[in-house]
Amino acid sequence: MKPAITTITLLAANILLLGYIFLIDRHRDDTKTRLGTATQLASFDREAVAKVLLETPEGKAEVVRRQDGSWRITSPFEDRFDPKLISELLDDAARLRINDTVSAKEISKEGWGDDYFGFGDGSINVELLDAEGNSLAAVELGGPTPFERTIYARRRGGDADDGVHYVWGYLRDTLNRPFSDLRDRRLIYSKADDVKRVKFRPPSPDSFEVHVERGENGRWGMETPLKARCDQELVNELVAKLGKLQVAEIVDQPAADLEAAFDEGGYEIV
């Protein structure tokens, strides 16, 4: 009988031990989840972001996502938003992890105001909203901390006892530029493989236009002023170079002489 009792005792002890390990592991996983959320300044679903509101020392700007997935600045001017910058902006916002915190109690005790942390006129405010206009995340980015490459930041509209946090300064670096530098600098938005037709308009009125089109077989052919085969390598090289053109400067209200320059010939890409 004794061996049977011993076996039952050992079995019961193992069951209790396994149950304890399960509870400890589950508690550890829950703790990691809570800590991961707590150390994230801005936690949001990137795919749900449909609008970005920016407020910098220059003023306010509004950026919206269009149905085709591209982004557009709608205020203070209308233009395409640089696709690389919007990707960096959302990446940097998602990486706003808290490295350290100055508690609200300590701030009150020391009498530190917004100026101490670089908030106010010199700060950058970022708010992410969904398609219904609900706020997904809102943060204010202040000045540099004593630690290299970090800045002060705080949540907007959050708990008053949340305090001020140390975060990496990548997001502020991305947005620390004039709004005009947020424009999409590509001259042509289509990919080279998507171009189906190119029209050449020579500057001389005595010359004629040349139209080349890409056939269903992917090869280029001349359509105007006569039907003929094209130098495939030459046309592909031209289309590739046109696709790499970058805007050096944008003139919002072109003068009359600049408007007239477009009548002197050029290329039309379709």
Salt bridges, closest charged atoms under 4 A:
ASP25 OD1 - ARG28 NH1 2.79
GLU78 OE1 - ARG72 NE 3.05
ASP79 OD2 - ARG183 NH1 2.66
ASP91 OD1 - ARG46 NH1 2.16
ASP92 OD1 - ARG95 NH2 2.77
ASP114 OD1 - ARG154 NH1 3.12
GLU140 OE1 - ARG154 NE 2.96
ASP162 OD2 - ARG155 NH1 2.73
ASP162 OD2 - HIS165 NE2 3.08
ASP181 OD1 - ARG185 NH2 3.53
ASP184 OD2 - ARG186 NH2 2.69
GLU209 OE1 - HIS211 NE2 2.82
GLU213 OE2 - ARG197 NE 2.98
GLU223 OE1 - LYS227 NZ 2.30
GLU237 OE2 - LYS241 NZ 3.21
ASP252 OD1 - ARG183 NH2 2.88
